[in-house]
């Protein structure tokens, strides 16, 4: 008689209430927070809206560059693991590796070889027809197709005015996705799939970024959280420190506006009269510790000279 199978032991988990409770092991599912689960539908919608604008502008630039009607459609924007994406690519394929400075990480521009050869044919003066089969590109064909890659990536950088110094740099090429090691296998990759229609021939190419690369850009286009106050916090009003109550501060008052030559000063003697401008004589500069702080009017108070403060001096 065979022994009855034993049930899987319960696992202690923390609930949303902060209480530790047992749960069946079969009810617990693993989750990788680096994958697309952390992206809300609203965030993906904002990413798609930005790339819709990019695709419309790119279609116009490519039509002028190729001197041929070129229709581009944003077919899909999604996030896939790096290994899963590379395994889905056919062999051979034409992959351009690039960086977008100052962002980190290496991106991929994946173009079907037939589409790359079609673009090369047009750049060489041909009608821009798709070849019958896929094949690897020659060195000359790679150099020509780099012109199109540069156009695509420069236009993508131009559609992020939030980061003015954003620019691209081509790093190299690969024709077999199995040899790609630009990211760890479980890295979340943002895939922008674009369907092109050139000379009535349709193909799809992909612009691929590690999500960590474009995450700084995503934060720039995300709106502020509800209830957040974008205004700078108001500085707290300075409070007087009572420890300074007994500190002695020298106070001086002086008139401004009377100037004499050094020779006139040497000839002064008791009993001489100095003429003052009435406007200057009625205005006294009051200093606290040699720092001008107030203007005032001279006068007397209880048979003593005094100065009535009239206005503060602001710098």
Secondary structure by P-SEA (a helix, b strand, c coil): ccccccccbbbbbbccccbbbbbbcccbbbbcccccccccaaaaaaaaaaaaaaaaaaaaaaaaaaccbbbbbbcccccccaaaaaaaccccbbbbbbbccccbbbbbbcccaaaaaaaaaaaaccccccccbbbbbcaaaaaaaaaaaaaaaaaaaaacccccccccccccccccccccccccccbbbbbbbbbbbcccbbbbbbbbcccccaaaaaaaacccccccccccccccccccccccccbbbbbbbbcccccccaaaaaaccccbbbbbcaaaaabbbbbccccccccccccccccbbbbbbcccccc
